[in-house]
């Protein structure tokens, strides 16, 4: 799992750079969906591999079913991103990201709040110790 964390850490720098570029061009104050679309385009330009709203197998007490997860981005199958455009990040939003990380067994997640004047003030990094 250390290799997965190392790979996620490597992508995190590129992803933060891409998000900062989107924020630099578009600025704060737009709706979340616009930032997602712009970020997807920025990933294409920078050749950052991603998927969004993927189908995932979920297990509950022996019952396995496939359900679409509405996570914003999964980068190269190792790094989960959640985007928000809110006045302030709440603990429930970090909990949501952590839940996605647990379900998909991914060690690293980034939560971005595009409503900040300076995007770096709106980035939260979460590590799932159980995935290490």
PyMOL commands that set and color helices and strands:
alter all, ss='L'
color gray80, all
select helices_A, chain A and resi 2-26+32-46+91-104+119-122+129-131
alter helices_A, ss='H'
color red, helices_A
select strands_A, chain A and resi 50-51+55-60+63-68+73-75+79-84+108-113+123-127
alter strands_A, ss='S'
color yellow, strands_A
deselect
rebuild
show_as cartoon
